[in-house]
Amino acid sequence: MSPIQLTRTLPADATDAALRADVLHGLTRHPKTLPPKWFYDAHGSELFEEITRLPEYYPTRAEREILVARASGIAAASGAQTLVELGSGSSEKTRHLLDALPALHSYVPVDVSESALRGAAETLLAERPDLSIHALIADFTDELTLPDTPGPRLVAFLGGTIGNLLPDERAVFLKSVRSLLSPGDSLLLGTDLVKDEERLVAAYDDAAGVTAAFNKNVLTVVDRELGADFDPADFDHVALWDPKREWIEMRLRARRTLTVKIPELDLVVPFTAGEELRTEISAKFRKEGIRSELASAGLMLTQWWTDSADRFAVSLATAV
């Protein structure tokens, strides 16, 4: 069995420092915000896995449909010998690609969680003992240095996660990805598409209340890690479609006037009744918009695949 190589580019205390900075910045501005990455402690990750199985939440199923149907086409178009996955988590999405890439030599998963990387790598190596795995403990929104692996490289950013970035952040991110690519390398991008408001809102406000629990979990994370006294019962889950910006916003709305204390930051945060804390944006895209954003970063859209209901797209772009 091939050994697992693991490179850490994040300092050991990076997660704690980032949480402190995000909470201090986000809860002292107006309107108040927290980044969606803080949903995903162990419990939040379990809740999200439950969300992906809900009837209202189509993106995971739609993207999987594309990857299953188009994996061989993606492999042929990219000719990849190295697959780099940003925000890899359990590496579940990329198994279809791994199976379809006959010339694949190396897999480079990138994630902030060492335990997730190790668990996924061990599972993959048990199934594919000849695969070389070099995992990076890193934040994909920061500047990355990839290991020396054979090209062409295929950099995969799936799940529609790019929609969680604001437009300016997307521009910076795509340019950073472009800087990783050499001639012949490609970017594989998963994007949720614009569709009717009712279907979009339902995907983020399910009847069973799982997404509400997931949204409120960010408060539990802040309580546990920073000694705050948020009571999730003081907030309502809200999902709204912004037709101008073409994105979903998830918010937490205060049910009453209240004050939250965060001792680790020596911070007191007032909320008025009805005040909202934004916890996520999830932008939805159109093909021409994706083409334009990629072009601005020095990337050319070469392939575009959608699921059978045209809900979700997976695209391939190359460096220009």
VOVOKOL-388579 format. One line per field, with one value per residue (C-alpha): x, y, z. Coordinates in nm, 4 decimals. Example, Ala and Ser with C-alpha at 12.3 -4.5 7.8 and 13.67 -1.06 7.14 Angstrom:
! residues 2
xx <- (1.2300 / 1.3670) .
yy <- (-0.4500 / -0.1060) .
zz <- (0.7800 / 0.7140) .
//
This chain:
! residues 320
xx <- (0.0000 / 0.1324 / 0.2132 / 0.0015 / 0.1957 / 0.0558 / 0.1707 / 0.0433 / 0.0439 / -0.1954 / -0.0499 / -0.1838 / -0.3806 / -0.5059 / -0.8653 / -0.8991 / -0.7406 / -0.9657 / -1.2807 / -1.1876 / -1.1178 / -1.4378 / -1.6597 / -1.5017 / -1.5290 / -1.8681 / -2.0558 / -1.9308 / -2.0386 / -2.3805 / -2.5434 / -2.3942 / -2.2412 / -2.0638 / -1.8931 / -2.0593 / -1.7420 / -1.8231 / -2.1313 / -1.9065 / -1.8025 / -1.8682 / -2.2386 / -2.2767 / -2.1161 / -2.3621 / -2.6515 / -2.5263 / -2.5043 / -2.8679 / -2.9553 / -2.8087 / -3.0608 / -3.3661 / -3.6167 / -3.5953 / -3.2163 / -3.1302 / -2.7690 / -2.5841 / -2.7954 / -2.7805 / -2.4033 / -2.3615 / -2.5787 / -2.3458 / -2.0280 / -2.1598 / -2.2742 / -1.9812 / -1.6790 / -1.5340 / -1.5810 / -1.4149 / -1.1259 / -1.0846 / -1.1020 / -0.8565 / -0.6135 / -0.5268 / -0.2469 / -0.2990 / -0.6353 / -0.6365 / -0.9575 / -1.0206 / -1.2311 / -1.2160 / -1.3800 / -1.4622 / -1.3553 / -1.6881 / -1.7659 / -1.4428 / -1.4640 / -1.6379 / -1.3495 / -1.0858 / -1.2441 / -1.2653 / -0.9063 / -0.7019 / -0.3753 / -0.4165 / -0.0955 / -0.1622 / -0.4526 / -0.4037 / -0.6946 / -0.6959 / -0.8905 / -0.8578 / -0.9403 / -0.6514 / -0.8855 / -1.1045 / -0.8005 / -0.6520 / -0.9820 / -1.0526 / -0.6975 / -0.6960 / -1.0277 / -0.9121 / -0.5810 / -0.7551 / -0.9505 / -0.6719 / -0.3347 / -0.1388 / -0.2688 / -0.0244 / -0.1941 / -0.0395 / -0.2873 / -0.2619 / -0.3913 / -0.4664 / -0.7342 / -0.8140 / -0.9037 / -0.5406 / -0.2450 / -0.1610 / 0.1601 / 0.0887 / 0.3238 / 0.5398 / 0.3158 / 0.2893 / 0.0701 / -0.1703 / -0.3449 / -0.7189 / -0.8184 / -1.1700 / -1.3869 / -1.7245 / -2.0460 / -2.1383 / -1.9138 / -1.7949 / -2.1417 / -2.0582 / -1.8049 / -1.9007 / -1.8307 / -1.5028 / -1.3964 / -1.4792 / -1.2619 / -0.9666 / -1.0215 / -1.0424 / -0.7247 / -0.5497 / -0.6619 / -0.5395 / -0.1971 / -0.1788 / -0.2394 / 0.0228 / -0.0483 / -0.2644 / -0.4089 / -0.7826 / -1.0347 / -1.3477 / -1.6119 / -1.9507 / -2.2137 / -2.5794 / -2.7945 / -3.0573 / -3.4089 / -3.7503 / -3.7592 / -3.9888 / -3.7539 / -3.4487 / -3.5961 / -3.7289 / -3.3776 / -3.2594 / -3.5710 / -3.6838 / -4.0078 / -3.8293 / -3.6270 / -3.2872 / -3.1449 / -3.2725 / -3.0810 / -2.7741 / -2.7954 / -2.8317 / -2.5371 / -2.3024 / -2.4221 / -2.3422 / -1.9908 / -1.9330 / -2.0714 / -1.8439 / -1.5251 / -1.5465 / -1.7582 / -2.0485 / -2.4041 / -2.6042 / -2.9308 / -3.0279 / -3.3917 / -3.3717 / -3.3321 / -3.5425 / -3.3939 / -3.4591 / -3.3875 / -3.4457 / -3.3916 / -3.2296 / -3.3373 / -3.1040 / -2.7889 / -2.9236 / -2.8293 / -2.9931 / -2.9203 / -2.9453 / -2.9971 / -3.0746 / -3.3418 / -3.3554 / -3.6955 / -3.6546 / -3.4209 / -3.1242 / -2.7562 / -2.4950 / -2.1712 / -1.8564 / -1.6010 / -1.3097 / -1.3260 / -1.4326 / -1.7256 / -2.0917 / -2.3190 / -2.6650 / -2.9492 / -3.2756 / -3.5964 / -3.6105 / -3.2430 / -3.0808 / -2.7387 / -2.6339 / -2.4667 / -2.4427 / -2.4893 / -2.5326 / -2.5018 / -2.6708 / -2.5235 / -2.5936 / -2.3624 / -2.2622 / -2.1926 / -1.9628 / -1.7907 / -1.7314 / -1.5990 / -1.3638 / -1.2404 / -1.1663 / -0.9397 / -0.7574 / -0.9569 / -1.1473 / -1.4687 / -1.4327 / -1.6970 / -2.0378 / -2.2489 / -2.5822 / -2.8047 / -3.1162 / -3.3320 / -3.0836 / -3.0579 / -2.6813 / -2.3730 / -2.0230 / -1.7840 / -1.4291 / -1.1978 / -0.8369 / -0.5699 / -0.5295) .
yy <- (0.0000 / 0.3422 / 0.5693 / 0.8755 / 1.1985 / 1.4825 / 1.8438 / 2.1053 / 2.4671 / 2.5884 / 2.6662 / 2.4391 / 2.7285 / 2.8658 / 2.7511 / 2.9119 / 3.2362 / 3.2473 / 3.1892 / 3.4681 / 3.7075 / 3.6197 / 3.6521 / 3.9801 / 4.1302 / 3.9873 / 4.0642 / 4.4223 / 4.5299 / 4.6158 / 4.4072 / 4.1292 / 3.8297 / 3.5014 / 3.2908 / 2.9571 / 2.7556 / 2.7633 / 2.5456 / 2.2449 / 2.1036 / 1.7293 / 1.7824 / 2.0383 / 1.7995 / 1.5280 / 1.7701 / 1.8659 / 1.5001 / 1.4703 / 1.7788 / 1.6207 / 1.3367 / 1.5631 / 1.5681 / 1.9485 / 1.9614 / 1.8734 / 2.0020 / 1.6967 / 1.4519 / 1.6667 / 1.6996 / 1.3272 / 1.2549 / 1.4642 / 1.3072 / 0.9551 / 1.0274 / 1.2443 / 1.1076 / 0.9424 / 1.2623 / 1.4678 / 1.2208 / 1.2315 / 1.6110 / 1.6682 / 1.3791 / 1.4269 / 1.2397 / 1.4389 / 1.5215 / 1.8097 / 1.8487 / 2.1713 / 2.1298 / 1.7524 / 1.6436 / 1.2743 / 1.2673 / 1.1025 / 1.3199 / 1.2421 / 0.8628 / 0.8654 / 1.0693 / 0.8499 / 0.5455 / 0.7165 / 0.8481 / 0.5557 / 0.7511 / 0.8940 / 0.8895 / 1.1228 / 1.2532 / 1.5759 / 1.6417 / 1.9848 / 2.0463 / 2.2221 / 1.9012 / 1.6602 / 1.3896 / 1.4125 / 1.3952 / 1.0943 / 0.9082 / 0.9653 / 0.8789 / 0.5525 / 0.4483 / 0.5352 / 0.3533 / 0.0413 / 0.0439 / 0.1758 / 0.0640 / 0.1986 / 0.5542 / 0.8140 / 1.0477 / 1.3741 / 1.5517 / 1.9206 / 2.0592 / 2.4041 / 2.6673 / 2.6675 / 3.0380 / 3.1145 / 3.0929 / 2.7283 / 2.5561 / 2.2202 / 1.9236 / 1.8198 / 1.5712 / 1.4778 / 1.6760 / 1.7416 / 1.8409 / 1.8598 / 2.0941 / 2.0098 / 2.2501 / 2.0828 / 2.1020 / 2.4540 / 2.5850 / 2.8705 / 3.0177 / 3.0828 / 3.3442 / 3.7045 / 3.8254 / 3.9983 / 3.6905 / 3.4678 / 3.6816 / 3.6533 / 3.2801 / 3.2055 / 3.4046 / 3.2070 / 2.8824 / 3.0095 / 3.0688 / 2.6968 / 2.5863 / 2.5151 / 2.4711 / 2.1628 / 2.1798 / 2.2260 / 2.3438 / 2.1370 / 2.3569 / 2.2692 / 2.5467 / 2.5584 / 2.7267 / 3.0012 / 2.8565 / 2.9386 / 3.1029 / 2.8445 / 2.5553 / 2.7497 / 2.8641 / 2.5147 / 2.3735 / 2.5999 / 2.5856 / 2.2230 / 2.1087 / 1.8852 / 2.1751 / 2.0147 / 2.3233 / 2.5389 / 2.3209 / 2.3367 / 2.7172 / 2.7524 / 2.5203 / 2.8100 / 2.9664 / 2.6457 / 2.6498 / 3.0079 / 2.9179 / 2.6161 / 2.7640 / 3.1199 / 3.0798 / 3.2796 / 3.2589 / 3.2445 / 3.0562 / 2.9125 / 2.9198 / 3.3014 / 3.2955 / 3.1901 / 3.0398 / 3.2524 / 3.1706 / 3.4443 / 3.4708 / 3.7948 / 3.8238 / 4.1148 / 3.9405 / 3.5968 / 3.4334 / 3.2720 / 3.4262 / 3.2267 / 3.4373 / 3.4041 / 3.6483 / 3.7527 / 3.6762 / 3.9449 / 4.2192 / 4.0495 / 4.0767 / 3.8088 / 3.7962 / 3.6463 / 3.6350 / 3.5021 / 3.8184 / 4.0507 / 4.1347 / 4.2177 / 4.1957 / 4.3574 / 4.2374 / 4.4216 / 4.2234 / 4.1173 / 4.1936 / 3.9454 / 3.7831 / 3.6620 / 3.3220 / 3.2253 / 3.3385 / 3.0750 / 3.2324 / 3.0711 / 3.1007 / 3.1216 / 2.9792 / 3.3158 / 3.4518 / 3.1596 / 3.2040 / 3.5721 / 3.5158 / 3.2437 / 3.4637 / 3.7486 / 3.5104 / 3.3918 / 3.0718 / 2.9567 / 2.7564 / 2.4491 / 2.2020 / 2.2455 / 1.9605 / 1.9787 / 1.7231 / 1.6015 / 1.8736 / 2.1577 / 2.2362 / 2.2140 / 2.2422 / 2.1012 / 2.2875 / 2.2423 / 2.5369 / 2.5634 / 2.8278 / 3.0863) .
zz <- (0.0000 / -0.0915 / 0.2019 / 0.2690 / 0.2499 / 0.4598 / 0.4441 / 0.6879 / 0.5723 / 0.8410 / 1.1857 / 1.4590 / 1.6127 / 1.2796 / 1.3253 / 1.6673 / 1.5470 / 1.2393 / 1.4442 / 1.6839 / 1.3979 / 1.2108 / 1.5190 / 1.6276 / 1.2804 / 1.1897 / 1.5102 / 1.5441 / 1.1947 / 1.0558 / 0.9348 / 1.1446 / 0.9642 / 1.0302 / 0.7592 / 0.6718 / 0.7341 / 1.1072 / 1.0526 / 1.0099 / 1.3435 / 1.3843 / 1.4547 / 1.1767 / 0.9287 / 1.0326 / 0.9842 / 0.6395 / 0.5384 / 0.6479 / 0.4410 / 0.1273 / 0.1620 / 0.2001 / -0.0858 / -0.1099 / -0.1369 / -0.4976 / -0.5506 / -0.4192 / -0.6182 / -0.9316 / -0.9190 / -0.8536 / -1.1575 / -1.3737 / -1.2351 / -1.2858 / -1.6409 / -1.7499 / -1.5612 / -1.8703 / -2.0716 / -1.7972 / -1.7899 / -2.1679 / -2.1852 / -1.8996 / -1.9533 / -1.5879 / -1.4151 / -1.0943 / -0.9382 / -0.6888 / -0.4867 / -0.2976 / 0.0166 / -0.0235 / 0.3048 / 0.2747 / -0.0953 / -0.1723 / -0.4752 / -0.6552 / -0.6460 / -0.9835 / -1.1257 / -0.9655 / -1.1273 / -1.4662 / -1.4838 / -1.6160 / -1.6233 / -1.2730 / -1.0735 / -0.7797 / -0.5744 / -0.3769 / -0.1384 / 0.0273 / 0.3476 / 0.6844 / 0.8731 / 0.9269 / 1.0558 / 0.7440 / 0.5177 / 0.6964 / 0.7056 / 0.3368 / 0.2334 / 0.4266 / 0.2727 / -0.0791 / -0.0424 / 0.0802 / -0.2469 / -0.4725 / -0.3326 / -0.6303 / -0.5925 / -0.4625 / -0.2129 / -0.0949 / 0.1319 / 0.2186 / 0.5476 / 0.4108 / 0.3574 / -0.0136 / 0.0007 / 0.0893 / -0.1463 / -0.2103 / -0.3095 / -0.4701 / -0.4371 / -0.7297 / -0.9077 / -1.2755 / -1.5124 / -1.6555 / -1.3334 / -1.2842 / -1.0000 / -0.8790 / -0.6788 / -0.6493 / -0.4481 / -0.5555 / -0.2755 / -0.4954 / -0.4450 / -0.0788 / -0.1870 / -0.2544 / -0.6108 / -0.5168 / -0.3219 / -0.6196 / -0.8452 / -0.6082 / -0.5639 / -0.9366 / -1.0024 / -0.7281 / -0.8925 / -1.2285 / -1.0726 / -0.9871 / -1.3450 / -1.6077 / -1.9795 / -2.0200 / -1.6673 / -1.6041 / -1.3453 / -1.2832 / -1.1204 / -0.9724 / -0.9772 / -0.8806 / -1.1450 / -1.1259 / -1.1122 / -0.9696 / -0.6281 / -0.4700 / -0.5426 / -0.4298 / -0.0985 / -0.0226 / -0.0627 / 0.2214 / 0.4394 / 0.4454 / 0.6032 / 0.8558 / 0.9972 / 0.9405 / 0.7685 / 1.0550 / 1.3021 / 1.0768 / 1.0604 / 1.4370 / 1.4939 / 1.4218 / 1.7487 / 1.9351 / 1.7874 / 1.9078 / 2.2507 / 2.2877 / 2.1459 / 2.2791 / 2.5920 / 2.4448 / 2.5815 / 2.2574 / 2.3025 / 1.9620 / 2.0745 / 2.0670 / 1.6873 / 1.3883 / 1.0743 / 0.7634 / 0.3967 / 0.1382 / -0.2361 / -0.3549 / -0.7220 / -0.7949 / -0.6755 / -0.7654 / -0.4399 / -0.1391 / 0.1989 / 0.5179 / 0.8253 / 1.1942 / 1.3120 / 1.6789 / 1.8304 / 2.0957 / 2.2098 / 2.3742 / 2.4593 / 2.3978 / 2.5966 / 2.4456 / 2.7298 / 2.5230 / 2.3129 / 2.5943 / 2.3714 / 2.4328 / 2.1298 / 2.1350 / 1.9113 / 1.8615 / 1.8116 / 1.4466 / 1.3796 / 1.1427 / 1.1409 / 0.7941 / 0.8066 / 0.4396 / 0.0851 / -0.1839 / -0.5258 / -0.8253 / -1.1704 / -1.5426 / -1.8080 / -1.9519 / -1.6055 / -1.5301 / -1.8660 / -1.7902 / -1.4365 / -1.5592 / -1.8450 / -1.6034 / -1.4123 / -1.7263 / -1.7707 / -2.0782 / -2.0432 / -2.2652 / -2.1432 / -1.9771 / -1.8414 / -1.6569 / -1.4896 / -1.6707 / -1.5097 / -1.5756 / -1.2051 / -1.1619 / -1.3827 / -1.3846 / -1.6132 / -1.7327 / -1.7940 / -1.9068 / -1.8607 / -2.1363) .
//
